[in-house]
């Protein structure tokens, strides 16, 4: 049995995935529910789409960027994940350090836009230094400080569109 990506090479699976993701997020926001978007935002256009959806529905946007501080650990995680995903539907993702470097070179530094366009609620987390629980606490603190997430005794004041990811990739097990 062939995987979809292999069986249908003419389909732009990334574009299709983004279309589904944005429709899901818009449906959530239209119902006054929060939406979490797991997107690398490797291109400014992707962030602009999220911002436009949030604006259309009167939602706040919070950006969580995961950046690996320890490149060797990141490389090990990437290559382990590549071995684990060999022959699966994830074959279109970078599976070696060389694959990742090619993606970053192809992007030509386009991920650098994020610092200039960052929304008020924005945090950068080191995906190789913090464990998942620490990352969650940092994100919750940001959302509470931005009055999007009330403390445990209250209710959220407004819906939020949240974004998580590292431009051009997903760093692995330690991501939110």
Beta strands, then each sheet from edge to edge (+ up, - down):
strand 1: 35-38
strand 2: 60-67
strand 3: 121-126
strand 4: 160-165
sheet 1: 1+ 4+ 2+ 3+
end
